[in-house]
Amino acid sequence: MNGATTAIVHGVGRWLNNLSPDLPTARRIVASNVALYGADAVRRGFADMQADVIDGKIVESPLKAF
């Protein structure tokens, strides 16, 4: 995914557990979403969620949205 994979996996891992990121589960989530929706959609979705968080919007379930 053009070098974005590591950042996305770590971001999802932090959403799962901010104190101790769950990277194995995050890898599975990212891989399954890429298989279902494609790399471009996953990158866009992740970027949109990050923008919402930065804008102060509440993302109740980032994994569901992702």
N, C-alpha and C positions, 0 to 999 in steps of 0.2 A: 504494500500500500504506500509506496513512495516514501519510505522512512517514517511514516506516521504510526506504524503498528505498535512500536514500543510505547509511544506517548499515549495511545488509545488504551492499550492493555493496562498501563500504570494508572491512567485516569479511572478506568472501570474498577480496577483493584482498590483504589482509594474510596470510590463510592461504596464498595462492598464493606470495607472496614478501613476507616481513615487512620486508625492507629497502627494497624498491621495489615497492609494491603494484601488481599487474597489473589495473588497473581495466577495460580493455576486455574481457579474458577473464572477469572477475568479472561484468560486466554481462550477457554472453552466458549465463553459468551461471545467474544469478538469473532472467533473462528466460525461459530455457527451462524452468526449474523452475516458475515461475509459470504458464507455459502448460500444463505437464503436470499440476501438482498444485493450482494455485490459490494466490492471495495469502495466505490464512489459513494454509494448511499450510506455506508457505515461512516466514512470520513465526514460527510455532510451532516449526518445526524449527531455525531459526536461534537462537531464544531458548533452546531446550533445549540446543543445543551450547554456547552461551555459558555457561549455568549449569553444564554439566559441566566446562568449562575452569576456571571460577571455583572449583568444588568440588575441583579438583585431579585430576579424572579424566583419563586419557590418551585423547585422541581421535585414533586412529591415522590415519584418513583423513577429515578433516572434510568434504571434498567428496563422498565416497561416502555418508556419513551424511546430508549435506544433500540 
